Amino acid sequence: MSKTTTVAERRNGAANKPHELDSNIVKALSHPLRMRILTRLNEGVASPNEMSKEFEESLPLVSYHVRILRELDCIELVRTTPRRGAIEHHYRALTRPFLDDDDWAQLPPSARKAVSNTVLSKMLGDVRTAVTAGTFDERADRHLSYAPLMLDEQGWRDLGDRLGEVLAWAIEEQATSAGRLQDGQSGGPEVRARLSMLAYSAPPTGSESAAPKRRRSKR
């Protein structure tokens, strides 16, 4: 997404034409393990053997889902390595495990739940690992916010658009940072960052305060 095109503008531009769900992405994300594999290969090159150890899953099962992802053109083989009389295959992702609002709306509720469970497990597991390792609060400028909100339908849609723009900017900034790091420019040392965003419909509890609660580290 360009920096001058907002999520809302793209949504309005596509309002008058039918949206076709990318069947390959749906098939890729329809199984939790395939989604984990695709997410992992977006982080870096890996082999089925390496991922089977990371995920604590059997090698034949991981290899099976890797083969499906390759048939769906979601990943590609980048190199092979001889390993004790065998050949280890290393793959990288060709697409991000991403569904836009129109894609998401066309998924059945069971598929949405499966995708959400996979993403939340990955996200919360990563947070727990960072807390245990002491890196979560290592930087004084890290960000942590929690804000109960009461919005109308328009406010909810605007919130989703703004979060989408933040994600698009972060992905662009990652590419820009990679260029600075490679060229030795003065952007500073490498920072392994994680961006997690949640906006969801909360269950009625009757106990939430109307005033937002927010905690943010001082910069």
Phi and psi in degrees as GROMACS dihedral restraints (atoms count N, CA, C in turn):
[ dihedral_restraints ]
;  ai    aj    ak    al  type     phi  dphi    fc
    3     4     5     6     1   -73.8    20    10
    4     5     6     7     1   161.6    20    10
    6     7     8     9     1   -70.3    20    10
    7     8     9    10     1   -16.3    20    10
    9    10    11    12     1   -99.3    20    10
   10    11    12    13     1    -0.8    20    10
   12    13    14    15     1  -112.1    20    10
   13    14    15    16     1   119.4    20    10
   15    16    17    18     1   -89.6    20    10
   16    17    18    19     1   163.7    20    10
   18    19    20    21     1   -60.0    20    10
   19    20    21    22     1   -40.8    20    10
   21    22    23    24     1   -63.8    20    10
   22    23    24    25     1   -39.8    20    10
   24    25    26    27     1   -64.9    20    10
   25    26    27    28     1   -42.1    20    10
   27    28    29    30     1   -65.9    20    10
   28    29    30    31     1   -36.9    20    10
   30    31    32    33     1   -66.3    20    10
   31    32    33    34     1   -43.1    20    10
   33    34    35    36     1   -66.4    20    10
   34    35    36    37     1   -35.3    20    10
   36    37    38    39     1   -67.8    20    10
   37    38    39    40     1   -27.1    20    10
   39    40    41    42     1   -98.7    20    10
   40    41    42    43     1     6.0    20    10
   42    43    44    45     1   -67.1    20    10
   43    44    45    46     1   -29.0    20    10
   45    46    47    48     1   -97.7    20    10
   46    47    48    49     1     8.4    20    10
   48    49    50    51     1  -130.6    20    10
   49    50    51    52     1   147.0    20    10
   51    52    53    54     1   -64.8    20    10
   52    53    54    55     1   144.5    20    10
   54    55    56    57     1  -101.2    20    10
   55    56    57    58     1   129.1    20    10
   57    58    59    60     1  -103.1    20    10
   58    59    60    61     1   124.4    20    10
   60    61    62    63     1   -72.5    20    10
   61    62    63    64     1   130.6    20    10
   63    64    65    66     1   -70.6    20    10
   64    65    66    67     1   104.9    20    10
   66    67    68    69     1   -64.8    20    10
   67    68    69    70     1   -32.3    20    10
   69    70    71    72     1   -65.6    20    10
   70    71    72    73     1   -41.8    20    10
   72    73    74    75     1   -65.1    20    10
   73    74    75    76     1   -41.8    20    10
   75    76    77    78     1   -60.4    20    10
   76    77    78    79     1   -45.3    20    10
   78    79    80    81     1   -63.5    20    10
   79    80    81    82     1   -38.3    20    10
   81    82    83    84     1   -64.3    20    10
   82    83    84    85     1   -39.7    20    10
   84    85    86    87     1   -91.0    20    10
   85    86    87    88     1    -3.1    20    10
   87    88    89    90     1   -74.7    20    10
   88    89    90    91     1   -13.4    20    10
   90    91    92    93     1  -120.4    20    10
   91    92    93    94     1   130.2    20    10
   93    94    95    96     1   -55.3    20    10
   94    95    96    97     1   -39.4    20    10
   96    97    98    99     1   -69.2    20    10
   97    98    99   100     1   -37.2    20    10
   99   100   101   102     1   -64.1    20    10
  100   101   102   103     1   -38.6    20    10
  102   103   104   105     1   -65.3    20    10
  103   104   105   106     1   -40.6    20    10
  105   106   107   108     1   -62.6    20    10
  106   107   108   109     1   -40.8    20    10
  108   109   110   111     1   -65.3    20    10
  109   110   111   112     1   -46.2    20    10
  111   112   113   114     1   -64.5    20    10
  112   113   114   115     1   -40.4    20    10
  114   115   116   117     1   -62.4    20    10
  115   116   117   118     1   -43.7    20    10
  117   118   119   120     1   -62.6    20    10
  118   119   120   121     1   -41.0    20    10
  120   121   122   123     1   -75.0    20    10
  121   122   123   124     1   -15.0    20    10
  123   124   125   126     1   -76.3    20    10
  124   125   126   127     1   -21.6    20    10
  126   127   128   129     1   -84.3    20    10
  127   128   129   130     1   -23.5    20    10
  129   130   131   132     1   166.5    20    10
  130   131   132   133     1   165.6    20    10
  132   133   134   135     1   -66.4    20    10
  133   134   135   136     1   140.4    20    10
  135   136   137   138     1  -156.6    20    10
  136   137   138   139     1   160.4    20    10
  138   139   140   141     1  -105.3    20    10
  139   140   141   142     1   160.9    20    10
  141   142   143   144     1   -56.1    20    10
  142   143   144   145     1   -38.1    20    10
  144   145   146   147     1   -62.1    20    10
  145   146   147   148     1   -44.6    20    10
  147   148   149   150     1   -65.0    20    10
  148   149   150   151     1   -41.6    20    10
  150   151   152   153     1   -71.5    20    10
  151   152   153   154     1   -32.9    20    10
  153   154   155   156     1   -62.6    20    10
  154   155   156   157     1   -36.4    20    10
  156   157   158   159     1   -71.8    20    10
  157   158   159   160     1   -41.8    20    10
  159   160   161   162     1   -63.2    20    10
  160   161   162   163     1   -42.9    20    10
  162   163   164   165     1   -87.7    20    10
  163   164   165   166     1    -8.9    20    10
  165   166   167   168     1    57.4    20    10
  166   167   168   169     1    45.2    20    10
  168   169   170   171     1  -119.9    20    10
  169   170   171   172     1   160.0    20    10
  171   172   173   174     1   -68.1    20    10
  172   173   174   175     1   146.6    20    10
  174   175   176   177     1   -61.9    20    10
  175   176   177   178     1   -43.6    20    10
  177   178   179   180     1   -59.4    20    10
  178   179   180   181     1   -37.4    20    10
  180   181   182   183     1   -68.3    20    10
  181   182   183   184     1   -45.8    20    10
  183   184   185   186     1   -62.9    20    10
  184   185   186   187     1   -43.4    20    10
  186   187   188   189     1   -61.2    20    10
  187   188   189   190     1   -38.2    20    10
  189   190   191   192     1   -60.7    20    10
  190   191   192   193     1   -47.3    20    10
  192   193   194   195     1   -73.4    20    10
  193   194   195   196     1   -30.3    20    10
  195   196   197   198     1   -62.3    20    10
  196   197   198   199     1   -42.2    20    10
  198   199   200   201     1   -62.3    20    10
  199   200   201   202     1   -40.1    20    10
  201   202   203   204     1   -64.7    20    10
  202   203   204   205     1   -43.6    20    10
  204   205   206   207     1   -62.2    20    10
  205   206   207   208     1   -36.0    20    10
  207   208   209   210     1   -69.1    20    10
  208   209   210   211     1   -40.0    20    10
  210   211   212   213     1   -64.6    20    10
  211   212   213   214     1   -27.9    20    10
  213   214   215   216     1   -85.6    20    10
  214   215   216   217     1     2.7    20    10
  216   217   218   219     1    61.4    20    10
  217   218   219   220     1    32.0    20    10
  219   220   221   222     1   -94.1    20    10
  220   221   222   223     1   -21.6    20    10
  222   223   224   225     1  -137.8    20    10
  223   224   225   226     1   166.0    20    10
  225   226   227   228     1  -142.1    20    10
  226   227   228   229     1   153.9    20    10
  228   229   230   231     1   -78.0    20    10
  229   230   231   232     1   131.0    20    10
  231   232   233   234     1  -111.9    20    10
  232   233   234   235     1   -26.0    20    10
  234   235   236   237     1  -167.5    20    10
  235   236   237   238     1   162.5    20    10
  237   238   239   240     1  -124.4    20    10
  238   239   240   241     1   150.7    20    10
  240   241   242   243     1  -135.1    20    10
  241   242   243   244     1   126.8    20    10
  243   244   245   246     1   -66.0    20    10
  244   245   246   247     1   131.1    20    10
  246   247   248   249     1  -136.9    20    10
  247   248   249   250     1   100.4    20    10
  249   250   251   252     1    51.0    20    10
  250   251   252   253     1    52.5    20    10
  252   253   254   255     1    84.2    20    10
  253   254   255   256     1    -2.8    20    10
  255   256   257   258     1  -120.9    20    10
  256   257   258   259     1   174.9    20    10
  258   259   260   261     1  -116.7    20    10
  259   260   261   262     1   122.5    20    10
  261   262   263   264     1   -94.9    20    10
  262   263   264   265     1   128.8    20    10
  264   265   266   267     1  -101.2    20    10
  265   266   267   268     1   132.5    20    10
  267   268   269   270     1  -113.7    20    10
  268   269   270   271     1   134.5    20    10
  270   271   272   273     1  -123.5    20    10
  271   272   273   274     1   160.2    20    10
  273   274   275   276     1  -136.0    20    10
  274   275   276   277     1   159.8    20    10
  276   277   278   279     1   -80.5    20    10
  277   278   279   280     1   145.0    20    10
  279   280   281   282     1  -105.0    20    10
  280   281   282   283     1   -14.3    20    10
  282   283   284   285     1  -144.4    20    10
  283   284   285   286     1   154.1    20    10
  285   286   287   288     1   -87.5    20    10
  286   287   288   289     1   145.8    20    10
  288   289   290   291     1   -74.1    20    10
  289   290   291   292     1    76.5    20    10
  291   292   293   294     1  -130.0    20    10
  292   293   294   295     1   136.4    20    10
  294   295   296   297     1  -125.9    20    10
  295   296   297   298     1   128.2    20    10
  297   298   299   300     1   -80.5    20    10
  298   299   300   301     1  -178.8    20    10
  300   301   302   303     1   -59.0    20    10
  301   302   303   304     1   -40.6    20    10
  303   304   305   306     1   -68.5    20    10
  304   305   306   307     1   -39.8    20    10
  306   307   308   309     1   -59.7    20    10
  307   308   309   310     1   -47.7    20    10
  309   310   311   312     1   -61.0    20    10
  310   311   312   313     1   -39.7    20    10
  312   313   314   315     1   -65.2    20    10
  313   314   315   316     1   -26.8    20    10
  315   316   317   318     1   -87.5    20    10
  316   317   318   319     1    -9.3    20    10
  318   319   320   321     1   -77.4    20    10
  319   320   321   322     1   142.6    20    10
  321   322   323   324     1   -68.0    20    10
  322   323   324   325     1   153.7    20    10
  324   325   326   327     1   -53.0    20    10
  325   326   327   328     1   -36.7    20    10
  327   328   329   330     1   -64.5    20    10
  328   329   330   331     1   -37.7    20    10
  330   331   332   333     1   -70.9    20    10
  331   332   333   334     1   -38.6    20    10
  333   334   335   336     1   -60.6    20    10
  334   335   336   337     1   -43.9    20    10
  336   337   338   339     1   -62.8    20    10
  337   338   339   340     1   -40.5    20    10
  339   340   341   342     1   -64.3    20    10
  340   341   342   343     1   -43.4    20    10
  342   343   344   345     1   -64.5    20    10
  343   344   345   346     1   -45.2    20    10
  345   346   347   348     1   -61.0    20    10
  346   347   348   349     1   -43.6    20    10
  348   349   350   351     1   -61.0    20    10
  349   350   351   352     1   -40.1    20    10
  351   352   353   354     1   -66.6    20    10
  352   353   354   355     1   -45.6    20    10
  354   355   356   357     1   -65.2    20    10
  355   356   357   358     1   -44.3    20    10
  357   358   359   360     1   -65.6    20    10
  358   359   360   361     1   -38.8    20    10
  360   361   362   363     1   -62.0    20    10
  361   362   363   364     1   -43.3    20    10
  363   364   365   366     1   -64.4    20    10
  364   365   366   367     1   -46.9    20    10
  366   367   368   369     1   -64.0    20    10
  367   368   369   370     1   -52.0    20    10
  369   370   371   372     1   -68.6    20    10
  370   371   372   373     1   -34.9    20    10
  372   373   374   375     1   -63.3    20    10
  373   374   375   376     1   -39.6    20    10
  375   376   377   378     1   -66.2    20    10
  376   377   378   379     1   -39.9    20    10
  378   379   380   381     1   -63.2    20    10
  379   380   381   382     1   -45.3    20    10
  381   382   383   384     1   -61.0    20    10
  382   383   384   385     1   -40.9    20    10
  384   385   386   387     1   -63.3    20    10
  385   386   387   388     1   -42.1    20    10
  387   388   389   390     1   -65.6    20    10
  388   389   390   391     1   -39.1    20    10
  390   391   392   393     1   -64.9    20    10
  391   392   393   394     1   -45.7    20    10
  393   394   395   396     1   -62.8    20    10
  394   395   396   397     1   -39.9    20    10
  396   397   398   399     1   -76.4    20    10
  397   398   399   400     1   -12.8    20    10
  399   400   401   402     1    85.4    20    10
  400   401   402   403     1     5.6    20    10
  402   403   404   405     1   -86.5    20    10
  403   404   405   406     1   -18.0    20    10
  405   406   407   408     1   -60.4    20    10
  406   407   408   409     1   -43.6    20    10
  408   409   410   411     1  -106.2    20    10
  409   410   411   412     1    17.9    20    10
  411   412   413   414     1   -66.2    20    10
  412   413   414   415     1   -40.1    20    10
  414   415   416   417     1   -95.0    20    10
  415   416   417   418     1   135.7    20    10
  417   418   419   420     1   -71.9    20    10
  418   419   420   421     1   -17.8    20    10
  420   421   422   423     1  -101.9    20    10
  421   422   423   424     1    17.0    20    10
  423   424   425   426     1   -69.1    20    10
  424   425   426   427     1   159.4    20    10
  426   427   428   429     1  -116.3    20    10
  427   428   429   430     1   133.1    20    10
  429   430   431   432     1  -144.5    20    10
  430   431   432   433     1   119.4    20    10
  432   433   434   435     1  -133.6    20    10
  433   434   435   436     1   145.8    20    10
  435   436   437   438     1  -142.0    20    10
  436   437   438   439     1   119.0    20    10
  438   439   440   441     1  -137.9    20    10
  439   440   441   442     1   100.2    20    10
  441   442   443   444     1   -63.4    20    10
  442   443   444   445     1   130.4    20    10
  444   445   446   447     1  -125.0    20    10
  445   446   447   448     1   151.7    20    10
  447   448   449   450     1  -120.3    20    10
  448   449   450   451     1   106.4    20    10
  450   451   452   453     1  -119.8    20    10
  451   452   453   454     1   156.5    20    10
  453   454   455   456     1   -89.9    20    10
  454   455   456   457     1   179.8    20    10
  456   457   458   459     1   -60.7    20    10
  457   458   459   460     1   -40.3    20    10
  459   460   461   462     1   -64.0    20    10
  460   461   462   463     1   -43.0    20    10
  462   463   464   465     1   -63.2    20    10
  463   464   465   466     1   -37.8    20    10
  465   466   467   468     1   -63.0    20    10
  466   467   468   469     1   -44.1    20    10
  468   469   470   471     1   -65.7    20    10
  469   470   471   472     1   -41.0    20    10
  471   472   473   474     1   -64.8    20    10
  472   473   474   475     1   -36.5    20    10
  474   475   476   477     1   -62.9    20    10
  475   476   477   478     1   -45.0    20    10
  477   478   479   480     1   -61.5    20    10
  478   479   480   481     1   -41.0    20    10
  480   481   482   483     1   -61.6    20    10
  481   482   483   484     1   -44.7    20    10
  483   484   485   486     1   -65.3    20    10
  484   485   486   487     1   -40.3    20    10
  486   487   488   489     1   -65.2    20    10
  487   488   489   490     1   -37.8    20    10
  489   490   491   492     1   -61.7    20    10
  490   491   492   493     1   -38.5    20    10
  492   493   494   495     1   -66.7    20    10
  493   494   495   496     1   -38.9    20    10
  495   496   497   498     1   -62.3    20    10
  496   497   498   499     1   -43.6    20    10
  498   499   500   501     1   -62.8    20    10
  499   500   501   502     1   -44.9    20    10
  501   502   503   504     1   -61.5    20    10
  502   503   504   505     1   -41.8    20    10
  504   505   506   507     1   -62.8    20    10
  505   506   507   508     1   -42.7    20    10
  507   508   509   510     1   -62.3    20    10
  508   509   510   511     1   -39.3    20    10
  510   511   512   513     1   -66.7    20    10
  511   512   513   514     1   -40.7    20    10
  513   514   515   516     1   -63.8    20    10
  514   515   516   517     1   -40.8    20    10
  516   517   518   519     1   -66.9    20    10
  517   518   519   520     1   -32.7    20    10
  519   520   521   522     1   -60.7    20    10
  520   521   522   523     1   -43.6    20    10
  522   523   524   525     1   -64.9    20    10
  523   524   525   526     1   -40.8    20    10
  525   526   527   528     1   -64.4    20    10
  526   527   528   529     1   -42.2    20    10
  528   529   530   531     1   -63.6    20    10
  529   530   531   532     1   -39.8    20    10
  531   532   533   534     1   -60.3    20    10
  532   533   534   535     1   -39.6    20    10
  534   535   536   537     1   -64.7    20    10
  535   536   537   538     1   -41.8    20    10
  537   538   539   540     1   -65.3    20    10
  538   539   540   541     1   -41.8    20    10
  540   541   542   543     1   -64.3    20    10
  541   542   543   544     1   -41.2    20    10
  543   544   545   546     1   -67.8    20    10
  544   545   546   547     1   -37.1    20    10
  546   547   548   549     1   -88.1    20    10
  547   548   549   550     1    -0.9    20    10
  549   550   551   552     1    69.3    20    10
  550   551   552   553     1    28.9    20    10
  552   553   554   555     1   -76.1    20    10
  553   554   555   556     1   174.4    20    10
  555   556   557   558     1   -88.0    20    10
  556   557   558   559     1    45.7    20    10
  558   559   560   561     1   -87.5    20    10
  559   560   561   562     1    -5.4    20    10
  561   562   563   564     1    95.4    20    10
  562   563   564   565     1   178.2    20    10
  564   565   566   567     1   -71.2    20    10
  565   566   567   568     1   166.2    20    10
  567   568   569   570     1   -66.9    20    10
  568   569   570   571     1   137.8    20    10
  570   571   572   573     1  -122.6    20    10
  571   572   573   574     1   118.2    20    10
  573   574   575   576     1   -83.2    20    10
  574   575   576   577     1   102.8    20    10
  576   577   578   579     1  -109.3    20    10
  577   578   579   580     1   158.4    20    10
  579   580   581   582     1  -130.6    20    10
  580   581   582   583     1   135.8    20    10
  582   583   584   585     1  -116.4    20    10
  583   584   585   586     1   117.1    20    10
  585   586   587   588     1  -122.9    20    10
  586   587   588   589     1   127.2    20    10
  588   589   590   591     1  -130.2    20    10
  589   590   591   592     1   136.9    20    10
  591   592   593   594     1  -132.1    20    10
  592   593   594   595     1   132.4    20    10
  594   595   596   597     1  -142.4    20    10
  595   596   597   598     1   114.0    20    10
  597   598   599   600     1  -144.8    20    10
  598   599   600   601     1   162.4    20    10
  600   601   602   603     1   -80.8    20    10
  601   602   603   604     1   115.2    20    10
  603   604   605   606     1   -82.7    20    10
  604   605   606   607     1   147.4    20    10
  606   607   608   609     1   -72.3    20    10
  607   608   609   610     1   148.7    20    10
  609   610   611   612     1   -69.6    20    10
  610   611   612   613     1   127.0    20    10
  612   613   614   615     1  -119.1    20    10
  613   614   615   616     1   -26.0    20    10
  615   616   617   618     1    77.2    20    10
  616   617   618   619     1     0.2    20    10
  618   619   620   621     1  -115.0    20    10
  619   620   621   622     1    -3.1    20    10
  621   622   623   624     1   -76.8    20    10
  622   623   624   625     1   138.1    20    10
  624   625   626   627     1   -74.1    20    10
  625   626   627   628     1   147.1    20    10
  627   628   629   630     1   -71.5    20    10
  628   629   630   631     1   -21.2    20    10
  630   631   632   633     1   -85.9    20    10
  631   632   633   634     1   128.6    20    10
  633   634   635   636     1   -62.8    20    10
  634   635   636   637     1   141.1    20    10
  636   637   638   639     1  -104.3    20    10
  637   638   639   640     1   127.7    20    10
  639   640   641   642     1  -139.9    20    10
  640   641   642   643     1   136.0    20    10
  642   643   644   645     1  -131.8    20    10
  643   644   645   646     1   125.3    20    10
  645   646   647   648     1  -139.9    20    10
  646   647   648   649     1   133.5    20    10
  648   649   650   651     1   -64.1    20    10
  649   650   651   652     1   141.7    20    10
  651   652   653   654     1   -69.5    20    10
  652   653   654   655     1   142.1    20    10
